[in-house]
């Protein structure tokens, strides 16, 4: 249906609801009436085989087969199974059916791809015939699915043996020759294949680590390697874990890099995992592969913000000791924040930023802190600020004002008209009657009266006024 037809149908539907409401004003359960009106019985004469599928139905005149996922025609649609032979039509499973001529997935004919006589469902949307294993296009990566023509529903899993192919769990499958992860064949020794963790496997020769949907060989031997838990593995000399990073290219695509990080150890029985990143082994405390200097393993504990940890002698932020700290008086100003204090000093992360103050108000957990004598933004003190008058222009905003000067973070914004200023976006945009500001800098030539954030084509521009398009405060096109 086109746009105006959809509008007409919706208008007619709610007009009927209003009519029924006026005819039956005493009906107490209006939701029951709505559920009846959108139920399959309103548009179908009944299911073809309710025990096998809630998605195949006879049309009202019983001359067609319709496919409506879970019978939810109102939200998920109602499609004709074109060419279906009514008399021989048979439901096989929720999304599969056949007649004496064709095989169907949903409303689509698939017997052009799949052999009719040897067709078999392995599980859900994984099927086979005597020649191939097939995976529905919604269950594979975009790169794999893009190989199909628009009318094709299933992709052939190249090289898979249909007679022996089985699903092992939600991610892994195998046949008599290979293992598959997310239906991507893995070049790992078949007979000695073994899972260690969700992202690490091994064979008799090597340990392999996951990168996207492929497990890559590492230099670590597979002999003697064991899993400690779902994150850590070990051999006789080293403790290993999977690490990765994701980087965006200039064209917007993402690249994944993974590797095995490790530390040497003497006694695996001393390993104590504190969280995803911190652990203790051989009386040493580690954040990843970095040892916390002189940390007392028998006393060390993580604080409510897991970036912080302490023992009786030191406090650490991400493995870096805080200067001049008194651990017994150390406290975080908020449970998940980065500002903290002891009896003598204030800290932002590991940085000593100023003397202790009885008045300490976090204007946001990780950004602004106001004390009796100073305002800080991420540990940097704002210059020439009226501390008593300073407030954020919006909750959690990057913009603040003391009644005379506007600040973005710790930067002053000169020339803002305080009477007409307005936060457009609390992280990056401010305007007044005369100008628009991106962070602390004026957007040259922007029209403040019509300037607004735009989501219409975010890859090309993120803001616009009546005259120009802008990307990160730079003009990128004229209207």
NUKERO-516487 format. One record per atom (N, C-alpha, C, CB): x, y, z; residue in one letter. Coordinates in steps of 0.1 Angstrom, whole numbers, plus 5000, padded with zeros to 4 digits. Glycine has a CB too. Layout:
// residues N
XYZa;...
***
This chain:
// residues 479
500849885000x;500050005000x;500950125000x;499150005012x;500450234993x;501150354993x;500850435005x;500950444980x;501450555007x;501350625019x;499850665022x;502250755019x;499250725012x;497850775014x;496850665016x;497450865003x;497050545010x;496250435013x;496350385027x;496550315003x;497550385032x;497850345046x;497050445056x;499350345050x;497150575053x;496550675061x;495050655061x;496850815056x;494450625049x;493050605048x;492550475056x;492650585033x;493350365055x;493050245062x;493050275077x;493950135058x;494050345082x;494150375096x;493050465101x;495550445100x;492650565093x;491550645096x;490250565097x;491450765085x;490050475087x;488850395087x;488750305099x;488750315074x;489950245102x;490050155114x;489550225127x;491450095115x;490150345129x;489850415142x;488450475141x;490850525144x;487950495129x;486550545128x;485550425132x;486150585114x;485950305129x;485150185133x;485250175148x;485650055126x;486450195154x;486550185168x;485650285175x;488050205172x;485650405170x;484750505176x;483350475175x;485050645169x;482950415163x;481550375161x;481150265171x;481350325147x;481950165172x;481650065182x;481650115196x;482749945181x;482550205199x;482550265212x;481250335215x;483750365214x;480650405205x;479450475207x;478250385208x;479250575196x;478350265200x;477250175201x;477250085213x;477350075189x;478450075219x;478549985231x;479350065242x;479349855228x;478650175247x;479350265257x;479550195270x;478550385259x;478950095273x;479050025286x;480149915286x;477749965291x;480749895274x;481849795273x;483049835282x;482349775259x;483349755292x;484349795302x;485749775297x;484149725315x;485949665290x;487349625286x;487549665272x;487649485289x;487949795269x;488149835255x;489349765249x;488449985255x;490349715257x;491449645251x;491049515245x;492549625261x;490049455251x;489449325246x;488849345232x;488449265255x;488149455230x;487649495217x;488749515207x;486749615218x;489749595211x;490849615202x;491549485198x;491949715208x;491849405208x;492449275205x;491649195195x;492749195217x;490349195196x;489549125187x;489649175173x;488049125192x;489649315172x;489649375159x;490949345151x;489449525160x;492149335159x;493349305152x;493749165152x;494449385159x;492849075157x;493148935157x;493148875143x;492248855166x;493748755141x;493748695127x;492348665122x;494548565128x;491348635131x;490048605127x;489348715120x;489148565139x;489848835121x;489248955114x;489548955099x;489749085120x;490648895095x;491048895081x;491348765074x;492348985079x;491348655082x;491548525077x;490348435081x;492848455082x;490148325074x;489148225077x;489548125087x;488548165065x;490948115090x;491448025099x;492847975096x;490547905100x;493547925105x;494947875102x;494947745094x;495747845116x;495947725086x;496047605078x;496347485087x;497147625068x;497347505097x;497647395106x;498147465119x;498647295100x;497247485128x;497647565140x;498647495149x;496347595148x;498747365148x;499747295157x;501147315152x;499347145157x;501347335139x;502647345133x;503047495131x;502747275120x;502147585128x;502447715125x;501347815129x;502847735111x;501747925134x;500748035137x;500848145127x;500948095151x;501448105115x;501748215105x;501048185091x;503148225103x;500648065088x;499948035076x;498448035078x;500447905070x;497748105069x;496248115071x;495548105057x;495848245077x;494248055058x;493448065046x;492848205045x;492347955046x;492748255033x;492048385031x;490548375035x;492248435017x;489848485036x;488448485040x;487648395030x;487848625040x;487948405017x;487148325007x;487748185005x;487048394994x;488848145013x;489448015012x;489947984998x;488447915017x;490348084991x;490848064977x;492348094977x;490148144967x;492848144988x;494348184988x;494948135001x;494448334987x;496248115001x;497048105013x;497748235016x;498047985012x;497648275029x;498248405033x;499348365044x;497248505038x;500448445043x;501448435054x;501448555062x;502848405048x;501248545075x;501248655084x;502048615096x;499748705088x;503248665099x;504048625110x;503348625123x;505348705111x;503148515129x;502448495142x;501048545142x;503248565153x;500448565130x;499148615129x;498948755131x;498248535138x;500048825133x;500048975136x;500049055123x;501249005145x;498949045116x;498749115103x;498849265105x;497549075096x;498349315116x;498249455119x;499649525119x;497549485132x;500649455125x;501949505126x;503049445117x;502449485141x;502849315114x;503949245107x;503549215092x;504349125114x;502249245089x;501949225075x;501149095072x;503149225066x;500649085059x;499848975055x;500148965040x;498249005058x;500848855036x;501348845023x;500748715016x;502848825023x;500448735003x;499948624996x;501048524992x;499348674982x;500748394995x;501648284990x;501348254976x;501548155000x;502048324967x;501648324953x;501748184947x;502448424945x;500748134939x;500748014932x;500547884941x;502047994925x;500247904954x;500147794963x;498847714959x;499947834977x;499047574958x;497947484955x;497147464968x;498447354948x;495947504969x;495147504981x;494947354986x;493747564979x;494547274977x;494247134980x;495347054986x;493647064968x;496647084981x;497747004985x;498647074995x;498546954974x;498247194999x;499147285007x;499347225021x;498647425008x;500547215025x;500847145038x;501847225046x;501347005036x;501547255058x;502547325067x;503547235072x;501747405078x;504847265071x;505947185077x;506347235090x;507047175067x;506547365092x;506947425104x;506447575104x;508547415106x;506847645114x;506247785115x;506447865102x;506947855127x;507647855096x;507947945084x;508047865071x;509148015086x;507847735072x;508047645060x;506747575057x;509147545063x;506547555044x;505347485039x;505647425025x;504047575038x;504747345020x;504947285006x;503547255001x;505847165007x;503447244988x;502347184981x;502947074972x;501447284974x;502147024963x;502646924954x;503546974943x;501446854947x;503747104943x;504647164933x;505847234938x;503847254924x;505747294950x;506747394954x;507047374969x;506347534951x;508247424973x;508547444987x;508447594990x;509947394991x;508047635002x;507847775006x;508547805019x;506347805007x;509147925019x;509647985032x;508848115034x;511248005033x;508048125044x;507148235045x;506248235032x;507948375046x;506248355025x;505448355013x;506348335000x;504748495012x;507548305002x;508548284991x;508748144987x;509848344995x;508748124974x;509047994968x;510547974969x;508547984953x;510947854975x;512447824976x;512847704969x;512747814991x;511847634962x;512247514956x;513147534943x;511047434952x;513247664939x;514247694929x;515647684934x;514047834923x;515847694947x;517147684953x;517347544960x;517347784964x;516347494966x;516447374974x;515747254967x;515747394988x;516347134967x;515747014961x;514546974969x;516846904961x;513446964962x;512146934968x;512046804975x;511046934957x;512546694969x;512446564975x;513246544987x;512746464964x;514446604987x;515346574999x;515446685009x;516746544993x;514546785008x;514546905017x;514246855031x;513347005013x;515046915041x;514946875055x;515247005063x;515846755058x;514547025074x;514847135083x;515847075094x;513647185090x;517047135095x;517947105106x;517547165119x;519447145102x;517347295119x;516847365130x;516547505127x;517847365142x;515347555130x;514947685128x;515047725113x;515647785137x;515947815110x;516147865096x;517447805090x;516248015096x;517847685094x;518947615088x;518347485082x;520047585099x;518547465069x;517947355062x;519047285053x;516747405054x;518647175048x;519547105039x;518747025029x;520547015047x;519446995018x;518946885009x;520146795006x;518446944995x;520046704997x;521046604995x;522346664989x;520646494986x;522246794985x;523446854979x;524146964988x;523046924966x;523347034995x;523847155002x;523247175016x;523647274994x;523947255024x;523347315036x;523047455033x;524347305049x;521847505038x;521347635035x;521147715048x;520147635026x;521547845048x;521247925060x;520448045055x;522647975066x;519348075063x;518548195059x;519448325060x;517348205068x;519148415051x;519948535049x;519948625062x;519448615037x;518948615070x;518848695082x;519748635093x;517448705087x;520248515091x;521148445101x;522648455098x;520748305103x;522948525087x;524348535084x;524848675083x;524648465070x;526048705082x;526548835081x;526048915069x;528148835082x;526149045070x;525749125058x;526549095046x;525849275062x;527849075048x;528749045037x;528248915030x;530149025041x;527848815037x;527448685031x;526048705025x;527348575042x;525148775032x;523848795026x;523848875013x;522948855037x;524748965012x;524849055000x;525148974988x;525849165003x;525548854989x;525848774977x;524648724970x;526748654981x;523448724977x;522248674972x;521548774963x;521348634983x;520748724953x;519848804946x;518648844955x;519348734933x;517948954952x;516848994961x;515848894964x;516249114955x;515548804954x;514448704956x;514948584963x;513848664942x;516248564965x;516748444972x;516648464987x;518148414968x;516248364994x;516048365008x;517248295016x;514748305012x;517848205009x;518848125016x;520248125009x;518447975018x;521248125017x;522648115012x;523147975013x;523548225018x;523847925004x;524547795004x;525747805013x;524847734990x;525947715023x;527147715031x;528147635023x;526847655045x;529047705016x;529947635007x;530847535014x;530847745001x;530847415008x;531747305013x;531247225024x;533047365017x;530047265030x;529547185041x;528947055036x;528447275048x;529146955044x;528546825041x;527146815047x;529446705046x;526146805038x;524746805044x;524446685052x;523746825032x;524946575049x;524546445056x;525046455070x;525146325049x;526146525074x;526746515087x;526646655094x;528146475087x;526046755088x;526046885094x;525146895106x;525646995083x;525646945117x;524846955129x;525147095136x;525046845139x;524247145143x;524447265151x;524847225165x;523147355152x;525947275170x;526547245183x;525947335194x;528047255183x;525747465191x;525147555200x;524747675192x;526147595212x;524447795199x;524047905192x;525047965182x;523648015201x;526347935183x;527347995175x;528147885167x;528348065184x;528247765171x;529047675165x;528247565158x;530047615175x;528847515147x;528247395140x;529447315135x;527347445128x;529147195130x;530247115124x;529647015115x;531047035135x;530446965106x;530146845097x;531346745099x;529946885082x;531446655090x;532446555092x;533846605089x;532246435083x;533946725084x;535346775080x;535746905087x;535346805065x;534746995091x;535047125095x;534247175107x;534947225084x;534747275114x;533847345124x;533547485118x;534647355137x;532347535122x;531847665117x;531447745128x;530647635107x;531847875128x;531447975138x;530648075130x;532748045145x;529348095135x;528448185128x;528348155113x;528748335131x;528448025110x;528347975097x;529548015088x;527048015090x;530648045094x;531948075087x;532847955090x;532548215091x;533347895080x;534247775082x;535547825088x;534547705069x;536047745098x;537247775106x;538347675102x;536947775121x;539547725100x;540647645096x;541447595109x;541647715087x;540747505116x;541247455129x;541247305128x;540347505141x;542247245134x;542347095134x;541047035139x;543547045142x;540546945131x;539146895133x;539146805146x;538646815121x;540046705146x;539946595156x;540346645170x;540846485152x;541246745170x;541646795183x;541146935187x;543246805183x;540046975180x;539447105183x;538847105197x;538247135172x;539047215204x;538547225218x;538147365221x;539547165228x;537047395228x;536747525232x;537447555245x;535147535235x;538047675246x;538647715259x;537747825265x;540047775256x;537447935258x;536448035262x;535548065250x;537248165268x;534748165252x;533848205241x;534648265229x;532848315246x;535748315232x;536548385221x;537948315219x;536748525224x;538148205225x;539448135224x;539247985222x;540448155236x;539847925212x;539747775210x;541147725207x;538747745198x;541247595206x;542647545203x;542447415195x;543447515216x;543547375189x;543747235184x;545147185190x;543747225168x;545647075185x;546847015190x;548047105188x;547046885185x;547947195178x;549147275174x;549147415180x;549247285159x;547947485180x;547847625183x;546647665191x;547947705170x;546747785196x;545547855202x;545047955192x;545947925216x;543747965190x;543148055181x;542248155188x;542347975170x;542248285183x;541448385190x;540448445180x;542348495196x;539348485185x;538248535177x;538548675172x;536948525184x;538348705159x;538348835153x;537148845144x;539648875146x;536048915148x;534848915141x;534348765140x;534948975126x;534148715129x;533648575128x;534648475124x;532448565118x;535948515125x;537048425122x;537948405134x;537848475109x;538348275136x;539348255146x;540748235140x;538948115154x;541648325144x;542948335139x;544048265147x;543348485137x;544948205141x;546048125148x;546948225155x;546848045138x;547348185167x;548348265174x;549648185175x;547848305189x;550648245181x;551948175183x;551948085195x;553048285184x;550848085203x;550848005215x;550447865211x;549748065225x;551247765216x;550947625213x;549647585220x;552147545218x;548947495214x;547747435220x;548047325230x;546847385209x;549247275230x;549547165240x;549547215254x;550947105236x;548847155262x;548847185277x;548047305281x;550247195281x;547447375271x;546647495275x;545347455281x;546547585262x;544947525292x;543647495298x;542947635301x;543947425312x;541647615303x;540847735306x;540747755321x;539447725300x;541047875326x;540747895341x;539347935343x;541748015346x;538848025335x;537348055335x;537048105321x;537148175346x;535948185320x;535448225307x;536348335300x;534048265307x;537248385308x;538148495302x;539648445301x;538048615311x;540148375311x;541548345312x;541848205309x;542048385326x;542948185301x;543548055299x;545048055304x;543448015284x;545647935305x;547047935309x;547747805304x;547047935325x;549047815303x;549847705301x;550847695313x;550647715287x;551947625311x;552847605323x;553447735328x;553847505319x;553547835319x;554347955323x;553648085322x;555547965314x;552548095315x;551848225313x;550348215314x;552248275299x;549848325319x;548348345319x;548048435307x;547948415333x;546948395300x;546548465287x;545148505288x;546848365275x;544848615280x;543448655278x;543348725265x;542948745290x;542148725260x;541748785247x;541648935248x;540448725241x;542249015240x;542149155239x;541849205225x;543449225244x;541149315224x;540749365211x;540549515211x;539549295206x;540649575199x;540349715198x;539649735184x;541649805198x;538849835184x;538049865172x;538350005168x;536449845175x;538750025155x;539150155150x;538250185137x;540650155146x;537950305136x;537150355125x;538050415114x;536050455129x;537850375102x;538650425091x;537950555086x;538650335079x;538650625077x;538150755072x;536850735065x;539250815062x;536650625058x;535450595051x;534250555060x;535650495041x;534550545073x;533450515083x;533450365086x;532150555077x;534150285079x;534150135083x;534950115095x;534650055071x;534749995101x;535449965114x;536349845111x;534449935125x;537549855117x;538449745117x;538649685131x;539849785111x;538749555132x;538949495145x;540249425145x;537849385147x;540949455156x;542249395159x;542249315172x;543449495159x;542649185172x;542649115184x;543949045187x;541549005184x;544249015199x;545548955202x;545448885216x;546749055202x;546348805219x;546448745233x;547448825241x;546848595232x;546848875252x;547748945262x;548148835272x;546949065269x;549348855279x;549848755288x;550648825299x;550548645281x;550748745310x;551748775320x;552348645325x;551148855333x;553648645329x;554248515335x;553748495349x;555748525335x;553748365353x;553348335366x;554148215371x;551748305367x;554048185384x;554648065390x;553647965395x;555548115401x;552548015402x;551547925408x;550147965404x;551747925423x;549547895395x;548247925390x;547147915401x;547847825379x;547447845412x;546547835423x;546347965431x;546947725432x;547248065428x;547148195435x;546348295427x;548548245437x;545848255415x;545148345407x;543748375413x;544848285393x;543548505415x;542248555420x;541748665411x;542348605435x;540648645404x;540048745395x;539148835403x;539248665383x;539448965401x;538749065409x;537549125400x;539649185413x;537849145387x;536749185378x;537249155364x;536349335380x;536649215354x;537149185340x;538549225337x;536149245330x;539149315344x;540449365341x;541449345352x;540349515338x;541049345365x;541949335376x;542049185380x;541549425388x;543249145384x;543449005390x;544749015398x;543548895379x;544848915407x;545948895416x;546548755413x;545548905431x;547848745411x;548548615410x;549948635415x;548548575394x;550448525422x;551748535428x;552048655437x;552848525417x;550948695444x;551048805453x;551248945446x;552048785464x;550948945433x;551049075425x;549649105420x;552049055414x;549349235420x;548149295415x;548349345401x;547549405425x;547449305392x;547549345378x;546249415374x;547849225369x;546449515366x;545349575357x;545749535343x;545149735359x;545049435337x;545549385325x;546949335326x;545449495314x;547849375318x;549249325319x;550149425327x;549849305305x;549549525332x;550349625340x;550249595355x;549849765337x;551349575361x;551449545375x;551349675383x;552749475379x;550449675393x;550349795402x;551549805411x;548949795410x;552349905411x;553649915418x;553449905433x;554350035415x;554049805439x;554149785454x;552749765460x;554849905460x;551749725452x;550449705458x;550449575467x;549349685447x;549749585478x;549749475488x;548549385484x;549549525502x;548849265478x;547849175472x;546849135483x;548449065466x;547349105495x;546449055506x;545549155511x;547348995517x;545749285508x;544849395513x;544049465501x;545649495520x;544449445489x;543949525478x;542449495476x;544749495465x;541749605474x;540349595470x;539949705461x;539449595483x;538949675452x;538349775443x;537349855450x;537849705430x;537249975446x;536150065451x;534950065442x;536750215453x;533950145446x;532650135438x;532850175424x;531650235445x;533750275421x;534150295407x;535450205405x;534550445405x;535250105397x;536249995396x;537650055390x;535849885388x;537650175385x;538950235381x;539850255393x;538650365373x;539250265405x;539950295417x;540150165426x;539250405426x;541350145431x;541550045441x;542550085451x;542149915434x;542550015463x;543450065473x;543849945482x;542750175482x;544949975489x;545349885501x;545649985512x;546649805497x;546349935523x;546450025535x;547550135532x;546849945546x;548350125522x;549350225520x;549150315507x;550650155518x;548350265498x;548250345485x;546850335480x;549250285475x;546550435471x;545250435463x;545750445449x;544350555467x;545050375440x;545450365426x;544250405417x;545950225422x;544550475407x;543550495396x;544150435383x;543250655394x;543550325378x;544050255366x;545550235367x;543750345354x;545850175379x;547250125381x;548250245384x;547750055369x;547750365384x;548650485388x;548450525402x;548350605378x;549450525410x;549250575424x;548950725425x;550550545432x;548050755434x;547650895437x;548750955446x;546250905444x;549151085444x;550151145451x;549651195465x;550651275444x;550451175475x;550251235489x;548951185495x;550351385488x;548451075491x;547051035495x;547150965509x;546350945485x;546150985517x;546050915530x;544950815528x;545751015542x;545250685526x;544250585522x;543050575532x;544850455520x;543350575545x;542250555555x;541250675554x;542850545569x;541650785549x;540650895548x;540150915533x;541351025553x;540550825524x;540150845510x;538750805508x;541050765501x;538050885500x;536650865496x;536350915483x;535650915507x;535450845475x;534950895463x;533750995466x;534550785453x;533751105458x;532651195461x;531351145456x;532951335455x;531351055447x;530050985443x;530550845439x;529351065431x;529650745440x;530050605438x;530650575425x;528850525440x;530250645414x;530750615401x;531550725395x;529650575391x;531850835403x;532450955398x;533950945398x;532051065406x;534651045393x;536051045392x;536751145401x;536551085378x;535851225409x;536451315419x;536451245432x;535551445420x;537551275440x;537751205453x;538451295462x;538451065451x;538651255475x;539351335484x;539851255496x;538451455490x;540951305502x;541251255516x;541151375525x;542751185516x;541851365537x;541651475546x;542451605542x;542151425560x;543351585532x;544151705528x;543951755514x;545551665530x;543551665505x;543551705491x;542351665484x;544751645484x;542151725472x;541151685462x;541851625450x;540251805458x;541151525444x;541751455433x;540651445422x;542251315437x;541251445409x;540451405398x;541151285391x;540151525388x;540551175391x;541251045387x;542551035395x;541551055371x;543651025389x;544951015397x;545551155400x;545950925390x;544951265395x;545551395395x;545251465408x;545151475383x;546251515415x;545951605427x;545651745422x;547251605437x;544451795425x;543951915418x;543852035428x;542651895412x;543852005441x;543752125450x;543652075465x;542552205447x;543552175474x;543352145488x;541952095491x;543752265497x;541852015502x;540651965507x;539652085510x;540851885520x;538352065508x;537352165511x;536152095517x;536952245498x;535652155527x;534452095534x;533252095524x;534052175547x;533152205516x;532052215506x;532552155493x;531552355505x;531852045489x;532251975476x;530951935470x;533251855479x;530651995459x;529351965452x;529751925437x;528452085452x;529451805434x;529551755420x;528351805412x;529851605419x;528651885402x;527551935393x;527251825383x;527852065387x;528151735380x;527951615372x;529051515377x;527951645357x;528751395375x;529651285381x;531051295376x;529051155378x;531251325364x;532651315358x;533151445353x;532651215347x;532451555355x;532951675348x;533151795358x;531951725338x;532151855363x;532251975372x;532151945386x;531152075368x;533052015394x;533052005409x;533152145414x;534251915414x;532352185423x;532352315430x;532652305444x;531052385428x;533752375449x;534052375463x;533852515468x;535552335465x;534352545480x;534152675486x;534852785478x;534752675501x;536052745473x;536852845467x;537152825452x;538152855474x;536652725446x;537052695432x;535952615425x;538352615431x;535952625411x;535152535403x;536152465394x;534152615394x;535952335392x;536852245384x;536052185373x;537552135393x;536652175361x;536152095350x;537151985347x;535852175338x;536751855349x;537651745347x;539051775353x;537751715332x;539051825365x;540351845372x;541051975369x;541251735369x;540552055359x;541152185356x;540352295362x;541252205341x;541052385370x;540252495377x;539852605367x;541152545388x;538652645368x;538152755360x;538752885365x;536652765360x;539252975355x;539853095359x;538853205361x;540853135348x;539053295371x;538253415373x;536853395374x;538553515362x;536453275380x;535053245381x;534453285394x;534753095379x;533153335394x;532453365407x;531853235412x;531353475404x;532553175421x;532253035426x;530853025431x;533252985436x;530353125439x;529053115445x;527953125435x;528853225455x;528153195424x;527153215414x;527153115403x;527253355408x;528253035402x;528352945390x;527352825391x;529752885390x;526752805379x;525852695378x;525852645364x;524352735382x;525452525361x;525252465348x;524052525341x;525252315348x;524152545328x;522952605321x;521852495320x;523352655307x;522252375319x;521352265319x;521952145328x;520952215305x;521152055333x;521651945340x;522551865331x;520551855346x;523751835336x;524751755329x;525351825316x;524151625324x;525051955315x;525552025303x;527052055305x;524752165302x;527652075293x;529052115293x;529152265295x;529752075280x;528052335295x;528052485296x;527652525310x;527052545285x;528352625315x;528052685328x;528152835328x;528952625339x;527652895338x;527653045338x;527753095353x;526453105331x;528453205355x;528553265369x;527753395369x;529953275373x;526953425359x;526253555359x;526953655351x;525953595373x;528253635348x;528953735340x;529553665328x;530053795349x;530053545330x;530853475319x;530253335317x;532353465322x;530253295304x;529753165301x;531053075298x;528853165288x;530952955303x;532152865301x;531652735294x;532752825315x;532552695285x;532352555280x;533452475286x;532452555264x;533152375294x;534152315302x;534952415310x;535152235293x;536252425309x;537052525316x;537352645307x;538252465322x;536852645294x;537152755285x;536052865286x;537152705271x;536552985286x;535653105286x;535153125272x;536353235291x;533853165271x;533253205258x;532953355259x;531953125255x;533653425251x;533553575252x;532453625243x;534853635248x;531653725249x;530753795241x;529353735241x;531153805227x;529053635249x;527653575248x;526653675255x;527653435256x;525553685248x;524453765254x;523653685264x;523453825243x;523853715277x;523253625288x;521753625287x;523753675301x;521153735283x;519653735283x;519053645273x;519253875281x;519753625262x;519153545251x;519753415248x;519153625238x;520753375256x;521453255254x;520553135256x;522753245263x;520853025248x;520052905248x;520952785245x;518852925238x;520852685253x;521552565250x;520852485239x;521752475262x;521552465228x;520952385217x;521252235219x;521452435203x;522452205223x;522852075226x;523752085238x;523551995214x;523452015249x;524252035261x;525751995260x;523651965272x;526051915250x;527451865249x;528251955239x;527451725243x;527552035231x;528452105221x;527852235215x;528652015210x;526652265217x;526052385209x;525352475219x;525052335199x;525652605217x;524952715224x;524652825214x;525852765236x;523652905216x;523353025207x;522753135216x;522452985195x;522953255211x;522253365216x;521553445205x;523153465225x;521153565207x;520453635196x;521353675185x;519853765202x;522653675187x;523553725177x;524453615171x;524353835182x;524653505177x;525653415173x;525353265177x;527053455178x;526053175171x;525953035174x;527352985178x;525452945162x;527452905189x;528752865194x;528852705193x;529052915208x;529952655187x;530252515187x;531352495198x;530652455173x;531052425208x;531952415220x;532152565224x;533352345216x;533452615224x;533552755229x;533852845217x;534752755239x;533752795205x;534052885193x;532852925185x;535052815184x;532853045180x;531753095173x;531653035159x;531853255171x;530452995155x;530252935141x;530053055132x;528952845141x;531053075123x;531053195115x;529853195105x;532353205107x;529153305105x;528053325095x;526753245098x;528553285082x;526653175109x;525453095112x;524353195116x;525752995123x;523153155112x;521953235116x;521353185129x;520953245104x;521453255140x;521053195153x;519553175153x;521453285164x;518753255145x;517353245146x;516853115141x;516653365138x;517453055131x;517052935124x;517952815126x;516752965109x;519052845133x;520052735134x;519552625143x;521352795140x;519752495139x;519252385146x;520052255143x;517752355143x;519952165152x;520552035149x;519751955139x;520651945162x;520351885130x;519651815119x;520051665119x;519951875105x;519051585117x;519351435116x;518951385103x;518551365128x;518751465093x;518251415080x;519251345072x;517751535072x;520551385073x;521651315066x;522951335074x;521751375051x;522951255085x;524051285095x;525451265089x;523751195107x;525551175079x;526951155074x;527451275067x;526851035064x;526551365062x;526951475054x;526951605063x;526151495042x;525951615071x;525851735080x;525051705092x;525151855072x;525351785103x;524651755116x;523851885121x;525651715126x;524051995114x;523252115117x;522952185105x;524152205127x;521952285106x;521552365095x;520852485100x;520652285085x;520852595091x;519952705093x;519252725080x;520852835097x;518652835078x;517852855066x;518652875053x;516952985068x;519952885055x;520852915044x;521952815041x;521453055046x;522452745051x;523552655049x;523352525057x;524852725053x;524152425053x;524352305061x;525752305068x;524152175052x;525852245079x;527052245087x;527452105092x;526952345099x;528752075092x;529251955098x;530251995108x;529851855088x;529951965121x;530952005132x;531352155131x;532151915132x;530352235129x;530452385129x;531052435116x;531352425140x;531452355106x;531952405094x;530852395083x;533252325090x;530752495075x;529852495063x;530252385054x;529752635056x;529252305050x;529552205040x;528552205028x;529352065046x;527652305028x;526752315016x;525752425018x;525952185014x;525352485006x;524452595006x;523052535002x;524952704997x;522052595008x;520652555005x;520152614992x;519652585016x;
***
